[in-house]
Amino acid sequence: MPLSILIINGPNLNLLGKREPDIYGEDTFDDFMIHLKGKFIDADVTLEYYQSNHEGELLDKLHEVGFDYDGIILNAGAYTHTSIALADAISAIKTPVVEVHISNVHKREAFRHHSYISSVAEGIIIGFGLKGYELAVEYFI
C-alpha cells in the first residue's frame, strides 16, 4: 500500500516563482510538484498538494486528512509565527507533520525566528529551498 503524503502550503506560497525570487527561487510550486512526483515515482508514494491563503482552510484540511494520511509536510508561511490554532490542530491529529521553510528564517527578520508549529512537529527542515520538501518526503519513506 503506497504511503500517502500531503504537502500543505500556507499564505503567499501560491506566488512562488514570482515572489521575491532571490529568497524563494524562480520555480512555481506546480512545476516543482512535477519534479517531486517524478523523483519518487518508484517509491510507492502518493503525493498530493494543497495551498491556501486562509488560516481556517488550512485548519480544515489538517482536520480532514490528519487521521488517514501517513504524513503531512507543512509550510505554514507567515502563520508559522502567529497561529496557535494551527499548532493546536497539529497536536489534535494523529498524522505526523514535518515543518518546512524554503528560506532560512533565522537569517531573516526577528519575528520569523519563532514558530508555534515547531514544538508540535515531528521535525523541521529550514533553509534548503524547495529541496526541503524532498528531504521531508524522504523522511516519511
C-alpha positions as CSV (number, residue, x, y, z in Angstrom):
1,M,0.0,0.0,0.0
2,P,1.5,3.3,-1.0
3,L,2.4,6.0,1.5
4,S,0.0,8.9,1.3
5,I,1.7,12.3,1.9
6,L,0.1,15.7,1.7
7,I,2.1,18.9,1.2
8,I,0.3,21.9,2.6
9,N,1.5,25.4,1.8
10,G,0.1,28.5,3.5
11,P,-0.2,32.1,2.6
12,N,1.6,33.7,-0.3
13,L,3.3,30.4,-1.3
14,N,1.0,30.4,-4.4
15,L,3.3,33.2,-5.6
16,L,6.4,31.0,-5.8
17,G,8.3,31.8,-9.0
18,K,7.1,35.4,-8.8
19,R,7.5,36.4,-5.2
20,E,11.0,37.5,-4.1
21,P,12.9,35.1,-6.4
22,D,16.1,36.0,-4.6
23,I,14.7,34.4,-1.5
24,Y,12.2,31.8,-2.8
25,G,13.6,30.9,-6.2
26,E,12.1,31.1,-9.7
27,D,10.2,27.8,-9.8
28,T,6.5,27.6,-9.3
29,F,5.3,25.0,-6.8
30,D,3.2,23.3,-9.5
31,D,6.4,22.9,-11.6
32,F,8.2,21.6,-8.6
33,M,5.5,19.1,-7.8
34,I,6.0,17.5,-11.3
35,H,9.7,17.1,-10.4
36,L,8.9,15.8,-6.9
37,K,6.4,13.2,-8.1
38,G,8.9,12.1,-10.8
39,K,11.7,11.7,-8.2
40,F,9.5,9.4,-6.1
41,I,7.7,7.6,-8.8
42,D,9.3,4.3,-7.9
43,A,9.0,4.8,-4.1
44,D,5.3,3.7,-3.8
45,V,4.3,7.2,-2.5
46,T,1.2,9.2,-3.3
47,L,2.0,12.9,-3.2
48,E,-0.8,15.4,-3.0
49,Y,-0.6,19.2,-2.7
50,Y,-2.9,21.8,-1.1
51,Q,-2.4,25.6,-0.8
52,S,-4.5,28.2,0.9
53,N,-4.0,31.8,2.0
54,H,-6.7,31.4,4.6
55,E,-5.9,30.0,8.1
56,G,-9.4,28.4,8.6
57,E,-9.0,26.5,5.3
58,L,-5.6,25.2,6.5
59,L,-7.2,24.1,9.8
60,D,-10.0,22.3,7.9
61,K,-7.5,20.5,5.7
62,L,-5.5,19.3,8.7
63,H,-8.6,18.0,10.4
64,E,-9.7,16.3,7.1
65,V,-6.5,14.4,6.5
66,G,-5.0,14.2,9.9
67,F,-6.2,10.8,10.8
68,D,-5.9,9.0,7.4
69,Y,-2.6,10.1,5.8
70,D,0.9,8.8,6.5
71,G,2.5,12.2,6.6
72,I,1.9,15.9,6.2
73,I,4.6,18.3,5.1
74,L,3.6,21.8,6.2
75,N,4.9,25.2,5.2
76,A,2.5,27.4,7.0
77,G,4.2,30.6,5.7
78,A,3.6,33.6,7.9
79,Y,1.1,31.6,10.0
80,T,4.1,29.7,11.4
81,H,4.8,32.8,13.5
82,T,1.3,33.7,14.5
83,S,-1.1,30.7,14.6
84,I,-1.7,28.9,17.9
85,A,-4.7,27.4,16.1
86,L,-2.5,25.6,13.6
87,A,-0.3,24.3,16.5
88,D,-3.4,23.1,18.3
89,A,-4.7,21.3,15.2
90,I,-1.4,19.5,14.7
91,S,-1.5,18.4,18.3
92,A,-5.0,17.1,17.8
93,I,-4.4,14.9,14.8
94,K,-2.6,11.5,14.5
95,T,-0.7,12.1,11.2
96,P,2.9,13.2,11.8
97,V,3.7,16.7,10.5
98,V,7.1,17.9,9.2
99,E,7.5,21.7,9.2
100,V,9.3,23.0,6.1
101,H,10.6,26.5,5.3
102,I,12.2,27.4,2.0
103,S,14.3,30.2,3.4
104,N,16.5,30.2,6.5
105,V,14.0,32.0,8.7
106,H,16.8,32.6,11.3
107,K,18.7,34.8,8.8
108,R,15.6,37.0,8.3
109,E,13.5,39.4,10.4
110,A,13.4,38.7,14.1
111,F,9.6,38.0,14.1
112,R,10.3,34.9,11.8
113,H,12.6,33.3,14.4
114,H,9.7,31.9,16.5
115,S,7.5,29.1,15.3
116,Y,4.3,28.0,17.0
117,I,4.5,24.8,14.9
118,S,8.0,23.6,15.7
119,S,7.1,22.3,19.2
120,V,4.3,20.1,17.8
121,A,6.0,19.0,14.6
122,E,7.8,15.7,14.1
123,G,10.8,17.6,12.7
124,I,11.8,20.8,11.0
125,I,13.6,21.5,7.7
126,I,14.7,25.1,7.2
127,G,16.7,26.9,4.6
128,F,17.3,24.4,1.8
129,G,15.0,25.9,-0.7
130,L,12.5,23.6,-2.4
131,K,14.8,20.7,-1.6
132,G,13.4,20.8,1.9
133,Y,10.2,19.2,0.6
134,E,12.2,16.4,-0.9
135,L,14.0,15.8,2.4
136,A,10.7,15.7,4.2
137,V,9.3,13.1,1.7
138,E,12.5,11.0,2.2
139,Y,11.9,11.2,6.0
140,F,8.5,9.7,5.6
141,I,9.8,6.9,3.3
